[in-house]
Amino acid sequence: MSLATLEQSILAEIDAATDETALEAVRVAALGKKGTVSERMKALGGMSPDERREAGAALNLLKDRVTEAITARKTRLQDIALDARLAAEKIDVTLPARPQTSGTVHPVSQVWEEVVQIFGDLGFAVAEGPHIEDDFHNFDALNIPPEHPARQEHDTFFFHEKPDGSRMLLRTHTSPVQIRTMLASKPPIRIIAPGRTFRCDSDMTHTPMFNQVEGLVIDETTTLANLKWILAEFCKAFFEVDDVKMRFRASHFPFTEPSMEVDIQYSREGGQLKIGTGDKWLEILGSGMVHPNVIRAGGMDPERVQGWAFGVGLDRIAMLKYGIPDLRAFFEADLRWLRHYGFKALQVPTLAGGLSQ
Ligand code: DAH
């Protein structure tokens, strides 16, 4: 085969290659170790010096042209592949967006955040405690000794007995966080502790798991007057009204002395609850001056420091504020309910921006 014919056939094969793999096969068949061009190179060895010079120069030129053709074809193939990919992955940005399904923020989460915002603004820190508690933190340290009748009222979920006879339990209120906070820090203490609590109870207004917010202030000179002011400020901010009529009713809790329950005034207008004015009273929280025994259990001297505490049902104030009639629905994960009562993710409550705007 003449050199010209060989060149033509190689160039034709290069042109015919439809992808890079095929092109590489053509290159190996021509320029590879045993390729047609390389074989001719080897044959140069048996030629006379003059023949070799001429044939060698011609072969080198052929080799250059073949290499050039391969490079050109390769670039072309890459362009074609890129064009094909661009066509396949084209996005029509003028198409209408697919409707997004969006979740909602649960009313409890929203109200939790509202409460944190309000008390944060009043200088309170947020404290936490474990859901699984021991007798000491949930009862004893809160001035509820084993024989105390209040233990029965708590409908406690207990775990199995341990070898030493003690039983862990699911905390029945957020009050144990008072003890944990006192034991872990020094006065002045100003905390709220929102969190889950558990009692074996279930009806329209009770669920086995519910949420509370505990408040605790310990200092040298804290008084009931401070408590009243803070609670009034909280109620006004939370219910987003200018004035709230409140009633402090003498009550009894083992961990406070004196103890008070706080009622707020409300009226019902066309099925809607209006907080702040009216002629009816609604109980919203328990509070009082921290009992000296509790201060002592918290590792402090009741002769030197005193303070007050309160406990609010978080779900309960969520029901009041947002007009939600049945507590059980809070924890049923019914999408229709969540869409109706839930909040948009960007409705983050802030005091400056308005809590429930
Ligand atoms: N721990 C009480 C309960 O769960 C609520 C409570 C009442 C908490 C009075 C307090 C308080 O801190 O002072 O029923």
Boltz pocket constraint, residues with backbone or C-beta under 6 A from the ligand:
constraints:
  - pocket:
      binder: B
      contacts: [[A, 172], [A, 173], [A, 174], [A, 175], [A, 214], [A, 215], [A, 253], [A, 255], [A, 256], [A, 260], [A, 285], [A, 286], [A, 287], [A, 288], [A, 309], [A, 310], [A, 311], [A, 312]]
      max_distance: 6.0
